[in-house]
Amino acid sequence: MHAASQTLSVGQKAGWGLADMGVVVFVIVKQLLVLSFLTNYLSVPVGIAGLLTTSILIFDIITDPIVGYLSDRTNSRWGRRAPWMAIGAVILSLGIIGLFGVPQSLSLYGTIIWVGSFFGLATVGFTMVAIPYGATAGEMTLDPKERSTMMGFRMAFASVGILVGGAVIPQLAGGTKEGHFTAAIYIAPIIILSIWASLWSTRSAPRVFTPSSQGFISTWRLVLKNRPFVMLVCLYGIMTLAIALITAGLPFAAIYLIFDSGNSILSPASQALGILSLLFACFVFGSILSQAFWVWMSARFGKVSALIFGLVSYIILLFAIFLSLPSVDIILIAILFIIAGMTNGAYQQIPWAIYPDLMDITRSESGNAIEGAFSAVWLFGQKVANAIAPLILSLILAIFGWRESSDGYTNQIPEALGALQNSITIVPALILALAIAGLFYFSKYLKNYYLPGNLK
């Protein structure tokens, strides 16, 4: 079936977006919780924890081109992508359970091997889901406006995934090692069901059944020949590095930089949920509020212009947070995190709506449907950024004397706290500024190509 042969129903668009809820839960887990879990609950020194996290995430990157290539060549009655996603969801969930189920009796080295092994297993499952899932965005429709709507649904469910990974899991964890394991057992079925339900709801949507006949090398040559796409991959990776630094540092900030005086209207919620869970709830609320806005901005001013506006707003917000920390005013911080969710919506939604449009260049020029390979390269920049962000943060903290703990808290020296504050505000702001400069060049470069819709 050809992607342009029918109009997608609302249920199909929403169903496609549903899978991202399960995907994003793991994205948040690996960005937000793993480094903190190792350092704050397993007594692993922050430098070693950062190195372990980055090593596994680099392994995750290596598996991308293999899965992308194989999914393009898969031949089954369910299409090229569904079998990978259905099996990958189970592997991903089992990996998360094992990751947080560290036996109490293990030594430091045993803990590192255990966490590394199950973290690696989870990343394999994640790749089996995420690469084919990204590929379906280019197969289901060729209409840029429909793709923007699909990304709006994706962002809505991704926001729920952020809430689950960033608020529900920490709340269920209750600030203990054992609580993280309990949370993983509760969350694993949600990941599986969201991905399986997505596959069921899109079972009759347009898709490409014919396996690609391209060889391994020729496939990647076709992808890398698409210069606008490669440029967007690099820029998205830069943006992701900024976001990943913020995410990796938030659990530390919630413990050491953000406090509740106990005198505000949000104090009961803060005490019941915990500061980290409350802030993520605010973030998700802002993200949900912004969904229709970013779809409108993309349609009115073009996707690239809307993205630039969103990133500029993000930088302003980061400086506001920098000036507010450390803080005992939980209301102010909550408001800032609502705005953060709104500005993050541009990063969350718009690049994902642009990249299928750029895939169309290669399909129209070569006649090859290699969306799996494109999806692998698309996620490459994101995964590289997610891999190196924990290492960068851990090295910065280690240089300035950060101390590990086994019970979630220990006294930190002022220099270490200052390094944390800069790492989640000023440094990401500078990285986003670099991405904005690249987007201006990218926008001018696109004038050399005929592209559909309102991309420019």
Buried (B, 14 or more C-beta within 10 A) or exposed (E): BEBEEBEBEEEBBBBBBBBBBBBBBBBBBBBBBBBBBBBBBBBBBBBBBBBBBBBBBBBBBEBBBEBBBBBBBBEEEBBBBBBBBBEBBBBBBBBBBBBBBBEEEBEEEEBBEBBBBBBBBBBBBBBBBBBBBBBBBBBBBBBBBBBBBBBBBBBBBBBBBBBBBBBBBBBBBEBEBBBBBBBBBEBBEBBBBBBBBBBEBBEEBBBBBEBBEBEEEEBBEBBEEBEBBBBBBBBBBBBBBBBBBBBBBBBBBBBBBBBBEEEBEBBEBBEEBBBBBBBBBBBBBBBBBBBEBBBEBBBEBBBBBBBBBBBBBBBEBBEBBBEBBEBEBBBBBBBBBBBBBBBBBBBBBBBBBBBBBBBBBBBEEBEBBBBBBBBBBBBBBBBBBBBBBBBBBBBBBBEBEBBBBEEBEEEBEEEBBBBBBBBBBBBBBEBBBBBBEBBEEBBEEBEEEEBEBBBB
